[in-house]
């Protein structure tokens, strides 16, 4: 589907700063995009066997789509200085940047991406628009981060965490866990994960009382960055799409910080 917004934000910079708005140009390039990435099935088919030997399904091809934008009402065309400024904004980054489309049904979503090419579009001899190629870091967009804070004041606390991802796979969120000095062990169990339990142990040996869990990298660290993964049982908390019923043992405050992937296409 096409973007119906008039503006976008890349690397924290709005397109209005450069006098740019999104275009359609009736090219249908935006409308013809896929919903997410293609699925690759890994399997072997044998003679005299009707079904296959199925191994896995791969969906890690990055989402790529065109983004077409051009002059707004403030100008008629771009000169060389304008074009250089736009290229300096969008091209040449060494790390992925966030792209947000400013429209009502996209305010909760963003793409982690790089602009891999920028093509001027001219009418006559005047450059009036650009077509950029956007390549994401994976097949999907991401939800903007949201936090669920759980106060655990007794021996055992039950809580509900809603994972807003629509992918049929596990999502590993980030966590920030703060605990008093007397707490030596914290356990987090997810009923939707067949009772799999994450354990932090020997906490009284640590100099800090705030622990950060990086779900993407599956690491645990203190506020100064010191790794304490050896104080875990390596069963890092993971969530299924939808409701997750948690049981937390130990006196602490747990902040579940989520920015899950979501399949919305482009």
C-alpha positions in Angstrom: 0.0 0.0 0.0 1.1 3.6 -0.5 2.0 6.0 2.2 -0.7 8.7 2.4 1.3 11.1 4.6 2.9 14.3 3.3 6.1 14.0 5.4 8.6 11.6 7.0 11.4 11.6 9.5 14.8 10.0 8.9 17.5 10.0 11.5 15.5 12.3 13.6 15.3 15.0 10.9 11.8 15.9 9.4 11.5 16.1 5.6 10.0 19.6 6.0 13.4 20.9 6.9 14.5 20.4 3.2 11.1 21.4 1.7 10.2 17.8 0.9 6.8 16.0 0.8 6.0 12.4 -0.2 4.8 11.9 -3.7 2.8 9.2 -5.5 3.4 10.2 -9.2 1.0 7.4 -10.2 3.9 5.0 -10.6 2.3 2.4 -8.3 5.8 1.4 -7.1 4.8 1.9 -3.5 1.4 0.2 -3.9 3.0 -2.9 -5.5 5.2 -3.8 -2.5 5.1 -7.1 -0.8 3.5 -7.6 2.7 6.7 -8.4 4.6 9.4 -10.6 3.1 9.4 -13.7 1.0 9.5 -17.0 2.9 12.1 -19.6 2.0 11.3 -23.2 2.8 14.2 -25.6 3.5 13.3 -29.2 2.8 14.2 -32.3 0.8 11.9 -34.2 -1.4 12.6 -37.9 -2.0 11.5 -40.4 -4.7 8.4 -42.4 -3.8 7.6 -40.1 -0.8 4.7 -37.7 -1.2 5.6 -35.3 1.6 8.9 -33.6 2.1 11.5 -33.8 4.8 11.0 -30.4 6.3 13.8 -28.7 8.1 13.0 -25.0 8.6 11.4 -21.8 7.3 13.7 -18.8 6.7 12.3 -15.2 6.7 15.4 -13.1 7.1 15.5 -11.3 3.7 15.5 -7.6 4.4 12.4 -5.5 3.5 13.2 -3.1 0.6 10.9 -0.5 -0.8 11.0 2.8 -2.7 10.3 6.2 -1.1 9.3 8.9 -3.5 9.3 12.6 -2.4 9.7 16.0 -3.9 9.3 19.7 -3.6 6.6 21.2 -1.5 4.7 24.5 -2.2 7.6 26.6 -1.0 9.6 26.0 -4.2 9.3 24.9 -7.8 12.5 22.8 -8.2 15.8 21.8 -6.5 19.0 23.5 -7.4 22.4 21.8 -7.0 22.8 23.1 -3.4 19.4 21.7 -2.5 20.3 18.3 -4.0 23.6 18.2 -2.2 21.9 18.9 1.1 19.3 16.1 0.6 22.0 13.6 -0.4 24.1 14.6 2.7 21.0 13.9 4.9 20.0 10.6 3.5 23.1 8.9 2.1 26.4 7.6 3.5 25.4 6.6 7.0 27.5 3.8 8.5 24.7 2.5 10.9 21.0 1.8 10.5 18.8 4.8 11.2 15.1 5.1 12.1 12.5 6.1 9.4 9.1 7.2 10.5 6.1 8.0 8.2 4.0 10.8 9.6 0.5 9.5 9.2 -2.2 8.4 11.7 -2.0 4.6 11.1 1.9 4.7 11.1 2.5 6.6 14.4 3.3 3.5 16.3 5.6 2.0 13.7 9.1 2.7 12.4 11.7 1.2 10.1 15.3 0.5 11.0 16.9 1.1 7.7 19.5 2.7 5.4 18.9 4.7 2.2 21.0 2.7 -0.4 20.3 4.9 -3.5 18.8 8.3 -4.3 17.7 9.0 -7.9 16.6 12.5 -9.0 13.4 12.8 -11.0 13.3 15.7 -13.5 10.5 17.4 -15.4 12.1 19.1 -18.4 15.5 20.2 -17.0 14.3 20.8 -13.5 14.7 18.3 -10.6 11.4 18.2 -8.8 11.5 14.9 -6.9 13.7 12.0 -5.7 13.2 8.2 -5.6 15.1 6.7 -2.6 15.6 2.9 -2.1 15.0 2.0 1.5 16.6 -1.2 2.8 15.6 -2.4 6.3 17.8 -4.4 8.7 15.3 -7.3 8.5 12.0 -8.3 7.0 9.8 -6.1 9.3 9.2 -2.8 10.9 9.3 -2.2 14.6 6.8 -0.8 17.1 8.0 2.3 18.9 9.3 1.3 22.4 6.7 0.8 25.2 7.4 0.0 28.9 5.4 -2.2 31.3 6.5 -1.6 34.9 5.8 -4.4 37.5 6.3 -3.7 41.2 7.2 -6.9 43.1 6.9 -6.3 46.8 6.1 -9.8 48.1 7.6 -13.2 47.8 5.7 -13.9 44.5 4.0 -11.5 42.1 1.8 -12.3 39.1 1.5 -9.9 36.3 0.2 -9.7 32.7 2.5 -8.5 29.8 1.0 -8.0 26.4 3.4 -8.5 23.5 2.1 -6.5 20.4 4.2 -8.4 17.8 2.2 -10.2 15.1 5.0 -12.7 14.2 4.6 -16.3 15.0 7.9 -16.5 16.9 9.4 -15.6 20.3 10.3 -12.0 21.1 13.1 -11.2 23.6 12.4 -7.8 25.2 14.9 -5.6 27.1 14.5 -5.5 30.9 15.6 -3.1 33.7 15.5 -4.7 37.1 16.0 -2.7 40.3 16.2 -4.5 43.6 17.1 -3.7 47.3 20.4 -4.8 48.7 18.9 -7.7 50.6 17.5 -9.4 47.5 19.8 -12.3 46.5 17.7 -14.0 43.8 15.1 -13.0 41.3 13.1 -15.4 39.1 10.8 -14.6 36.2 8.6 -17.4 34.8 6.3 -17.1 31.7 3.3 -19.5 31.8 3.0 -19.1 28.0 6.6 -20.5 27.7 5.7 -23.8 29.3 7.0 -22.6 32.7 10.5 -21.7 31.4 12.2 -19.7 34.1 14.8 -16.9 34.0 16.9 -16.7 37.2 19.3 -14.0 38.5 21.3 -15.3 41.4 24.0 -14.3 43.9 22.9 -10.6 43.6 24.3 -9.5 47.0 27.8 -10.0 45.5 27.2 -7.2 43.0 28.2 -3.6 43.6 25.1 -2.2 41.9 21.4 -2.9 42.4 20.2 -2.2 38.9 20.5 -4.8 36.1 20.0 -4.3 32.4 18.9 -7.3 30.3 19.6 -6.9 26.5 17.1 -9.2 24.8 18.6 -8.9 21.3 22.1 -9.9 22.5 21.0 -12.0 25.4 23.3 -10.3 27.9 23.0 -9.0 31.5 25.0 -6.0 32.7 25.2 -3.4 35.4 24.7 0.3 34.9 28.4 0.9 34.1 28.2 -1.8 31.4 29.9 -4.6 33.3 28.7 -7.9 32.1 27.2 -10.2 34.7 25.8 -12.9 32.5 27.4 -15.5 34.8 24.8 -14.5 37.4 22.0 -15.8 35.1 20.8 -19.2 34.0 20.8 -18.0 30.4 17.0 -18.6 30.0 16.5 -15.0 29.0 12.8 -13.9 29.2 10.9 -14.3 25.9 7.3 -13.5 25.0 4.7 -14.9 22.6 2.4 -12.6 20.6 -0.5 -11.5 22.8 -0.9 -12.2 26.5 1.9 -13.4 28.6 1.2 -14.4 32.3 4.3 -13.8 34.4 5.2 -15.0 37.8 8.1 -13.0 39.4 9.8 -14.2 42.6 11.8 -11.7 44.7 11.5 -8.1 45.8 12.2 -5.8 42.9 10.9 -3.5 40.2 10.9 -5.0 36.7 10.5 -2.7 33.6 9.9 -4.7 30.4 10.9 -2.5 27.5 9.6 -3.7 24.2 10.1 -2.7 20.6 9.0 -5.9 18.8 9.2 -6.5 15.1 5.8 -6.3 13.3 4.8 -7.3 9.8 3.1 -4.3 8.2 4.8 -4.3 4.9 5.5 -0.9 3.3 
